[in-house]
Amino acid sequence: MRDLVGHPDFLLRKKIEARFSDKYPEKWIPLYTMVTFSEIPYSTALKEGKKQEQIMDKVMAIVGIKDKWDSSEVEQLILQMLS
């Protein structure tokens, strides 16, 4: 983990997650927040975290994600995958 935190892809991933969470707090609670600052059972948080990880893997695989990470296209894709 320590080696990842400075990697540009890791930072972009966290930026996308934070932006989406800020915009849709009822749909996306970061895993760290679920575990540390909520009463959500750990097993539930872990399950949701795995789902979020799969979604973010797909988002990060989008061609040109570095240029369109904050686009409506990406936002709609995440919303669709959450449904």
C-alpha positions in Angstrom: 0.0 0.0 0.0 2.8 2.4 0.9 4.3 2.1 -2.5 1.0 2.8 -4.2 0.0 6.0 -2.5 2.3 8.1 -4.7 1.5 6.4 -7.9 -0.5 8.6 -10.4 -3.1 5.9 -11.1 -3.7 5.3 -7.4 -4.1 9.1 -6.9 -6.5 9.4 -9.9 -8.6 6.5 -8.6 -8.9 8.1 -5.2 -9.8 11.5 -6.8 -12.6 9.9 -8.9 -13.9 8.0 -5.8 -13.9 11.2 -3.7 -15.6 13.2 -6.4 -18.3 10.6 -6.9 -18.7 10.2 -3.1 -19.1 13.9 -2.6 -21.7 14.1 -5.4 -23.6 10.9 -4.4 -23.0 10.3 -0.7 -26.0 8.0 -0.5 -24.6 5.8 -3.3 -20.9 5.6 -2.6 -19.3 5.6 0.8 -15.5 4.9 0.6 -14.5 1.7 2.3 -12.2 3.5 4.8 -15.1 5.7 5.8 -17.5 2.7 6.2 -15.0 0.8 8.4 -13.7 3.7 10.4 -16.5 6.2 10.8 -19.8 4.3 10.6 -21.7 1.5 12.3 -21.9 -0.5 9.1 -20.9 -4.1 9.9 -17.5 -5.0 8.7 -18.8 -7.8 6.5 -21.2 -5.4 4.8 -18.4 -2.8 4.3 -16.1 -5.5 2.9 -18.7 -6.7 0.5 -19.5 -3.1 -0.7 -15.8 -2.4 -0.9 -15.2 -5.3 -3.2 -18.1 -4.1 -5.4 -16.6 -0.6 -5.5 -13.2 -2.0 -6.4 -14.6 -3.9 -9.3 -16.4 -0.7 -10.5 -13.2 1.4 -10.2 -11.2 -1.3 -12.0 -13.5 -0.9 -15.0 -13.4 2.9 -14.7 -9.6 3.0 -14.6 -9.5 0.8 -17.7 -11.4 3.4 -19.8 -9.2 4.7 -22.6 -8.2 8.2 -21.8 -9.5 8.2 -18.3 -6.8 10.7 -17.2 -8.4 13.3 -19.5 -12.1 12.5 -18.9 -12.2 11.3 -15.3 -14.6 14.2 -14.3 -16.9 13.7 -17.3 -20.6 12.9 -17.4 -19.7 9.8 -19.3 -17.7 8.4 -16.4 -20.3 9.5 -13.8 -23.1 7.8 -15.8 -21.0 4.6 -16.1 -20.5 4.4 -12.3 -24.2 5.1 -11.7 -25.1 2.4 -14.1 -22.8 -0.1 -12.6 -24.2 0.7 -9.1 -27.7 -0.1 -10.2 
